[in-house]
Amino acid sequence: MHALFLVCVVTVRHPLDFASSALSYSRSLSLHAWAAIWLRYMTSALGECAQTPTALVLHHNLTHETTSALATLHERLQRLVPRDVGESRHKV
C-alpha cells in the first residue's frame, strides 16, 4: 500500500500582472478590483495550505523558464516529502 502525502503547489503571479491580464479580457472590473481578487485568491490559497507543506512557483518562471522552474519545483517537493513516503512510493 502506498502512503499518501499531500503538498500544496501554489502558482504566484505578480498582482499587477494578474490584474492587467484579467483587465484585458474583461473590462467590467477595474484594475483595482482585479488586484483585490488576486489578493483574495492568494489569501484563500495560502490559508487552505496553512497546515500542509507548500511549494510556491512563480508564474513568470513557469511561462518563461519552464524547464528550470519545474526542476526547482521537483527539488522543493523532494525536500517537502518525508523520505519514508518517497521510498514507499517506489517499492513494488
Beta strands, then each sheet from edge to edge (+ up, - down):
strand 1: 8-12
strand 2: 54-58
sheet 1: 1+ 2+
end
